[in-house]
């Protein structure tokens, strides 16, 4: 059995695509998953399965959510090892870390094309910055994530990929929960 973390995009935000985590755990138990747990309401699911293909898992979870809740939710699978690598490769480690939520990490559905990254880099984000590594963008907000032009919508449009973001505190908590 391998431990996975599923990151759902765009649920329980501004009254849209509401999913109660208790019900989500029950729904996902219909799949070949065990030891299912969730963290906060934004769609972070930790589970174990013998299925070793992330693309299959993403499809199964997305289809199960659509079947039970009636809407499509993009799913990005990650693993404990990938999360640990993300932490180890944090390019903003030398920044002022007084804010435990920074940096944010945008988990992408694929590796962005260099030309698309260059296009994203042409936008004036008024002090907000990003650094791309593999299938993630590290995001640093000069003011706050709530007041930025460097949003998931802009990232998705420019990179032509699906994205779901988590703050640093959440990334660290998911690692802790996945290690239990």
C-alpha positions in Angstrom: 0.0 0.0 0.0 1.2 3.5 -0.9 0.1 6.7 0.7 -1.2 9.4 -1.6 -2.5 12.9 -1.0 -5.3 14.1 -3.3 -5.7 17.9 -3.7 -9.1 19.0 -4.9 -9.4 22.3 -6.8 -12.1 24.8 -6.1 -14.4 23.2 -3.5 -16.0 24.9 -0.6 -14.9 28.3 -1.9 -17.4 31.2 -1.7 -20.4 28.8 -1.3 -19.5 26.9 -4.5 -19.1 23.2 -5.0 -19.8 22.4 -1.3 -18.6 19.0 -0.1 -18.6 18.0 3.5 -15.4 16.2 4.4 -17.2 13.5 6.4 -19.4 12.6 3.4 -16.4 12.8 1.0 -14.5 10.2 3.2 -17.5 7.9 3.0 -17.8 8.3 -0.8 -14.1 7.6 -1.4 -14.3 4.5 0.8 -16.3 3.0 -2.1 -13.0 3.0 -4.0 -10.0 0.7 -3.2 -8.7 3.2 -0.6 -8.1 2.7 3.1 -7.1 4.9 6.0 -8.8 7.8 4.4 -8.5 11.2 6.3 -9.1 14.8 5.3 -7.5 18.0 6.4 -9.5 21.2 6.5 -12.4 22.0 4.2 -10.4 22.9 1.1 -10.1 19.3 -0.2 -7.0 17.6 1.1 -7.4 13.9 1.2 -4.8 11.4 2.6 -5.3 7.7 1.9 -3.6 4.5 1.1 -4.1 2.2 -1.9 -2.5 -0.6 -3.8 -3.2 1.3 -7.1 0.1 2.7 -8.2 -0.9 5.1 -11.0 -1.7 8.7 -10.1 -3.6 9.4 -13.3 -6.0 6.5 -12.6 -6.4 7.7 -9.0 -7.2 11.3 -10.2 -9.7 10.0 -12.7 -11.4 7.7 -10.1 -11.7 10.4 -7.5 -13.0 13.0 -10.0 -15.5 10.6 -11.4 -16.7 9.5 -7.9 -17.1 13.2 -6.9 -19.1 14.0 -10.1 -21.3 10.9 -9.6 -22.1 11.7 -5.9 -22.0 15.5 -5.8 -23.0 16.4 -9.4 -20.1 18.6 -10.4 -16.6 18.1 -11.8 -13.6 18.8 -9.6 -10.1 18.7 -10.9 -7.8 16.5 -8.7 -4.0 16.6 -8.4 -2.4 13.6 -6.8 0.8 14.0 -4.9 2.9 11.8 -2.6 4.7 12.2 0.7 8.0 12.0 -1.2 6.9 14.8 -3.7 5.8 17.0 -0.8 9.1 16.5 1.0 11.0 17.4 -2.2 8.9 20.5 -2.6 9.9 21.6 0.9 13.6 20.7 0.3 13.6 22.7 -2.9 11.9 25.8 -1.5 13.5 28.7 -3.4 12.1 31.2 -0.9 13.8 29.7 2.2 15.9 32.9 2.7 12.8 35.2 2.7 11.3 36.6 5.8 9.3 33.7 7.1 7.3 35.6 9.7 4.2 34.5 7.8 4.0 30.7 8.2 1.6 30.5 5.2 4.3 31.7 2.8 5.3 30.6 0.3 2.3 29.1 -1.4 2.6 26.2 -3.8 0.5 25.9 -6.9 0.3 22.2 -7.9 0.0 21.9 -11.7 -1.6 19.2 -13.7 1.6 19.0 -15.8 5.0 20.5 -16.4 4.5 24.0 -17.9 6.0 24.8 -21.3 8.9 27.3 -21.3 7.0 29.7 -23.6 4.0 29.7 -21.4 6.1 30.4 -18.3 7.7 33.3 -20.2 4.3 34.7 -20.9 3.3 34.4 -17.3 6.5 36.1 -16.3 5.7 39.1 -18.5 2.8 40.1 -16.3 3.4 42.8 -13.6 2.2 41.1 -10.4 3.1 44.1 -8.3 5.8 42.5 -6.2 4.3 39.0 -6.2 6.7 36.4 -7.5 6.7 32.8 -8.7 9.4 30.2 -9.4 8.7 27.1 -11.4 10.1 23.7 -10.5 8.8 20.6 -12.2 5.0 20.4 -11.7 4.7 23.2 -9.1 5.0 27.0 -8.9 6.3 28.4 -5.6 4.4 31.7 -5.0 5.5 34.6 -2.9 3.0 37.3 -2.2 4.2 40.8 -1.3 0.9 41.6 0.4 -1.4 38.7 0.6 -2.8 35.8 -1.3 -6.3 37.3 -1.1 -5.0 40.5 -2.8 -3.0 39.2 -5.8 -3.2 39.1 -9.6 -1.1 35.9 -9.4 -4.2 33.8 -9.0 -5.0 30.2 -9.9 -7.2 31.5 -12.8 -4.3 33.6 -14.3 -1.9 30.7 -13.8 -4.2 28.2 -15.5 -5.0 30.6 -18.4 -1.3 31.4 -19.1 0.1 28.0 -18.5 -2.8 26.1 -20.0 -2.8 23.7 -17.1 -5.0 23.1 -14.1 -3.7 24.5 -10.8 -4.6 24.2 -7.2 -2.7 26.1 -4.5 -1.9 25.4 -0.9 -0.1 27.6 1.6 3.1 26.5 3.3 1.5 25.7 6.6 -0.9 23.3 4.8 1.9 21.6 2.9 3.8 21.0 6.1 0.7 19.7 7.8 -0.1 17.3 4.9 3.5 15.9 5.3 2.9 15.4 9.0 -0.4 13.7 8.5 0.9 11.4 5.7 3.8 10.2 7.9 1.5 8.9 10.7 
